[in-house]
Amino acid sequence: MELTQLCRLYSWVQEATRARSFVFCVLFRRFLCLFLCVRHYDGSGLFWEGDFGLSSIFRNGPTLSPAMAATVVYDSSEAVELYPDQGLYLKPISKLTISVALPQLKQPGKSISNWEVMERLKAMVQPEQFSSLRISKSTMEFIRFEGEVEKKKLVKVFLRKLDGRTIKLSGFTDILKVRVAEFKIDFPTRHDWDSFFRDARGMSETMPGERPDTIHLEGLPCKWFAAKDSESEKPSELILMKVFETFGKIRNVDIPMLDPYREEMTGRNFHTFSFGGHLNFEAYVQFSEYVGFLSAMNALRGMKLMHKGEDEKAIACNIKVSFDTTKHLSEACIKKRQLERQKLQELEKQREEQKRQEKENEERKIEEERKRKEQEDHEREKKRVDKVKKKEQKHKDREGRKSLKKFHKLQPGEQKKLQKKIALEERRLLLAKRNLESIRLIAELLNRVKVQYILCYFKGFLHYVCWCLCYM
């Protein structure tokens, strides 16, 4: 892979980081480290290099190191209880800073493998092992490693085995000298906060939040501070309060990521990822008394947070601890945030109301448009039906006119025929009437003749009966 291609890849990762594509960045860094494990000299004095975080491709360029990476703990004998109900403990930080001086590379194309140097360092501490070993800085003159061991007491053992030793790499005549020192922990001291609050303007020792009473914590894993009976992995302020109540009475706690308006108020992103892809958060813990603050700072100095699960597997991660210098939990700042939150809530309500009105207007427009289309369709259908009726009526009228015209054409001859037919029919009707009258007349005559005949016959029969009666 050429140097220009590596530059493009590096710029791609930077853009993805600015776009907050954290999961992509984590996966891509692990993929990219396979190609960036070699320091290469191209003859122009420019090196490109790699480690198991993300490498720089510029001379003396900064590297993105996993400062708060979670590591598996195999030996938790040195752990101190913090809040066992949540599985939280404090484990001493046992780190070493290892510097390996590099020879000058004058021959173009010659390369030094960082992976080979790391393997040599691991071999030098056998039978002991590093819990983790990574490159923190790399230049043309030296490579600086950060190594972590399992126990605090092993730091001196590693110092004796590594400090002042040399490494001989294959293909190089020069030897590489190794210098080792115990890692210096960046943690505020009592002098730091005393001098800050003494010299700072606008601070009052009588006002909470304006004196050394608030701890600012960064890099806390969300899952470790989530309620056990909750399906969500969001941290709980109640759990955070219970954890730090072991040092003293708590006045107030604040987890900015739980406030949905905080990012808009401050312009910051409170959802951060560790090197392993776990979601972390920052928090502020305010103690009622200075004794609790002092006790917590002393307990957290030189420690990292360890979580032991139900399966007894332990995981530790580094957290950043500092005293608050921004009056975050002072009454004035709390009231200011409340006012800003109220304004944002009102603004959000106005936006929701505006969206609702816009939605209603849109729905109204859609309904009106639908009704208008239905009306248009109805009128179009009515026009079509009227047009069909008119067409049919026009056709009927045309047929009627045709028939009438045809009738007028045939009228002279047809009228005579019709008159003859009518006269014939009238004649036939008259004859039928006469025949009927004749039949009725004959029937009446016959009836009269029949009656007279019957009377005569009856009279003769009576005469016969009378004669018989007289002569017998």
Order of alpha helices (4+ residues) and beta strands (2+ residues): alpha-alpha-beta-beta-beta-beta-beta-beta-beta-alpha-beta-beta-alpha-beta-beta-alpha-beta-alpha-beta-alpha-beta-beta-alpha-beta-beta-beta-alpha
